[in-house]
Amino acid sequence: MIIDTKRTILRQNLSNFIATIVFVLLMVLLLFIPFSDNLISGLDNKLLAIFMGISYVIYAFYKSFRNFNYIYFNDESDKIVLRYFSPNIFTSKKNSIEIPKREFAGYELQSFFLRYREKIILHRRMPKGIARYPAVSITALSMTERHEMLLSLEKLKKQKGL
C-alpha cells in the first residue's frame, strides 16, 4: 500500500495563501479607504481591522498547532518506507525512515487534544535492543489513509508476534 499526502498539503498551502491574500486585501480596505459612515452598528474601520488581525493570528496559530507534514508511506517491498517533511518555511528538512520488515518491532501513537495533533513512532529491532525513531506527525492523513496505514502496521505487528 502506498499513501501520499501531496494533494492534502497542496490544498493546505493553497488555503493558507488565499487566507493571507484575503486578509491583506481586507486590511488595506479597512485601513486606507475611508468610509463616510460606520460599517456595522457603529464600529469604526480601525476596530474592524484589529478584529480581522486577531482572527488571522488565531487562524495562523491553529494551522501551526495542527503541524501538517507531507507523508509518503510504502510497505509494498521488503521494507517499510516513511518519508516526511514539514512544508513550513522555517523547517524544510526532508526525512526518511526505512525499516526492513524482518526488523519491524511495532509502533505507538501519541494523540494530543482529541487527535487534532497526532504522531506515530516506529520501532525497529536492533542487535542492542529496540530503537525508536523520531515521532512523525500524521495529522495530514485523512481518516481512511490513517486507518489503512495503521491496519498495515498492525498486520506486520501480528505477523511478528508482537
PEJOMO-V179479 format. One record per residue. N is the residue number from 1. BURIAL is + if it has 24 or more other C-alpha atoms within 12 Angstrom, else -. Layout:
# PEJOMO-V179479
n->N burial->BURIAL
n->N burial->BURIAL
This chain:
# PEJOMO-V179479
n->1 burial->-
n->2 burial->-
n->3 burial->+
n->4 burial->+
n->5 burial->+
n->6 burial->+
n->7 burial->-
n->8 burial->+
n->9 burial->+
n->10 burial->-
n->11 burial->-
n->12 burial->+
n->13 burial->-
n->14 burial->-
n->15 burial->-
n->16 burial->-
n->17 burial->-
n->18 burial->-
n->19 burial->-
n->20 burial->-
n->21 burial->-
n->22 burial->-
n->23 burial->+
n->24 burial->-
n->25 burial->-
n->26 burial->-
n->27 burial->+
n->28 burial->-
n->29 burial->-
n->30 burial->+
n->31 burial->-
n->32 burial->-
n->33 burial->-
n->34 burial->-
n->35 burial->-
n->36 burial->-
n->37 burial->-
n->38 burial->-
n->39 burial->-
n->40 burial->-
n->41 burial->-
n->42 burial->-
n->43 burial->-
n->44 burial->-
n->45 burial->+
n->46 burial->-
n->47 burial->-
n->48 burial->+
n->49 burial->+
n->50 burial->-
n->51 burial->-
n->52 burial->+
n->53 burial->+
n->54 burial->-
n->55 burial->-
n->56 burial->+
n->57 burial->-
n->58 burial->-
n->59 burial->-
n->60 burial->-
n->61 burial->-
n->62 burial->-
n->63 burial->+
n->64 burial->-
n->65 burial->-
n->66 burial->+
n->67 burial->+
n->68 burial->+
n->69 burial->+
n->70 burial->+
n->71 burial->+
n->72 burial->+
n->73 burial->+
n->74 burial->+
n->75 burial->+
n->76 burial->-
n->77 burial->-
n->78 burial->-
n->79 burial->-
n->80 burial->+
n->81 burial->+
n->82 burial->+
n->83 burial->+
n->84 burial->+
n->85 burial->+
n->86 burial->+
n->87 burial->+
n->88 burial->-
n->89 burial->-
n->90 burial->-
n->91 burial->-
n->92 burial->-
n->93 burial->-
n->94 burial->-
n->95 burial->-
n->96 burial->-
n->97 burial->+
n->98 burial->+
n->99 burial->+
n->100 burial->-
n->101 burial->+
n->102 burial->-
n->103 burial->+
n->104 burial->+
n->105 burial->+
n->106 burial->+
n->107 burial->+
n->108 burial->-
n->109 burial->-
n->110 burial->-
n->111 burial->-
n->112 burial->-
n->113 burial->-
n->114 burial->-
n->115 burial->-
n->116 burial->-
n->117 burial->+
n->118 burial->+
n->119 burial->+
n->120 burial->+
n->121 burial->+
n->122 burial->+
n->123 burial->+
n->124 burial->+
n->125 burial->-
n->126 burial->-
n->127 burial->-
n->128 burial->-
n->129 burial->-
n->130 burial->-
n->131 burial->-
n->132 burial->-
n->133 burial->+
n->134 burial->-
n->135 burial->+
n->136 burial->+
n->137 burial->+
n->138 burial->+
n->139 burial->+
n->140 burial->+
n->141 burial->+
n->142 burial->-
n->143 burial->-
n->144 burial->-
n->145 burial->+
n->146 burial->+
n->147 burial->-
n->148 burial->-
n->149 burial->+
n->150 burial->+
n->151 burial->-
n->152 burial->+
n->153 burial->+
n->154 burial->-
n->155 burial->-
n->156 burial->+
n->157 burial->-
n->158 burial->-
n->159 burial->-
n->160 burial->-
n->161 burial->-
n->162 burial->-
